[in-house]
Amino acid sequence: MVEDRGDTFTVLLYLRRADGRIVPYRLWIDARTVEVEVREAVPDRLPTWCPELHINNGGLFCLGYGADAPDPVTSAEAADNWWGIVISFLKLQERAKRLKRWPNGNAWAHGGAAKHQAAADKIAAAFDAGLYAQLRAGHLRVEMHKGRFLRVMAGEKHIYSVWNDAEPRIVNVRRPCMCGSGRPMNRCGNHADLAAGLASALSNMVSATAGFWDSFQNRKCCERTNTCPLLEKEKVAGPT
């Protein structure tokens, strides 16, 4: 501990990278509530804001979402778990610095898109193990087709379609269910509803992600990654 001000304090953490190198991080911790916050005490190794690196405004680390977020720190065990998450987060930052991209393919979507991602995750897990594995691997996506359908794709393979209505419904409910039961979709429990819900959640995640980045259209990319949508917009806009 370097500086203690009661429920807020600064620590100097020596991080051991995979290559054995020791990297110092001076961290500011705010423990005034059980939802403990952390950032660099003075921005040195990390940017003060970078959604691609999961760093929120003010430099606060975004350590997770939903079930993956750290538990409230109400015990020594929860504190140990919180520190483990922080250390893992910093190790990912070190890898991202070398790769110029976030190295963890299972990262949560940005902003409000995360809740739609969580919904898609829950639906896929209840629906079919194969679809769930493809979702977790980042292979599932949706595309609009003829303005009438949402097509669920696994890579370039079309899996099924959903009517693009206020209440999404699967197209061709008599087709065999994707779960492999051999039964038609409309006779395989609630799988037709789950399939429609998955398509809707994926579509909402895309829309929310686009809205998230649009809200930052006047902010500059920190250029720490090659994957930031803000960097792509700057390239399209050209020099000012």
LINGIGI-V499871 format. One record per pair of residues at least 12 apart in sequence whose ideal C-beta (glycine too) atoms are under 7 Angstrom apart, sorted by the first residue. I is the first residue (numbers start at 0). J is the second residue. If there is no record, write none. Layout:
# LINGIGI-V499871
I/J
I/J
This chain:
# LINGIGI-V499871
1/25
6/30
6/31
7/28
7/29
7/30
7/31
8/28
9/25
9/26
9/27
9/40
10/26
10/28
11/23
11/25
12/24
12/26
14/86
14/89
14/90
16/93
22/93
24/39
24/44
24/89
25/39
25/40
25/41
26/39
26/40
27/39
27/40
30/72
33/71
33/72
33/73
34/71
35/72
35/81
36/59
37/60
37/85
38/57
38/58
38/59
38/60
39/58
42/58
45/58
45/92
46/221
46/223
49/221
49/223
50/109
51/101
51/224
51/226
51/227
52/92
52/95
52/101
52/223
52/224
53/106
60/88
62/84
62/85
62/88
63/84
64/107
64/113
64/117
65/117
67/107
69/81
69/84
91/103
95/224
99/224
99/225
100/224
100/225
100/226
101/224
104/137
105/135
108/204
108/208
109/208
109/211
110/207
110/211
111/207
111/211
112/204
112/207
112/208
112/211
115/200
115/203
115/204
115/207
116/204
118/200
119/134
119/197
119/200
119/201
119/204
120/134
122/193
122/196
122/197
122/200
123/197
125/193
126/178
126/190
126/193
126/194
126/197
127/177
127/178
130/177
133/153
138/153
138/154
139/151
139/153
139/201
140/152
140/201
141/198
141/201
141/202
141/205
143/163
144/160
147/162
147/163
148/160
148/161
148/162
148/163
148/170
149/161
149/163
149/167
149/198
149/202
151/197
151/198
151/201
158/177
159/177
159/194
161/195
161/198
167/195
167/198
167/199
168/195
169/184
169/191
169/194
169/195
172/184
172/185
172/191
173/185
176/190
177/194
178/190
212/228
212/229
215/229
216/232
220/233
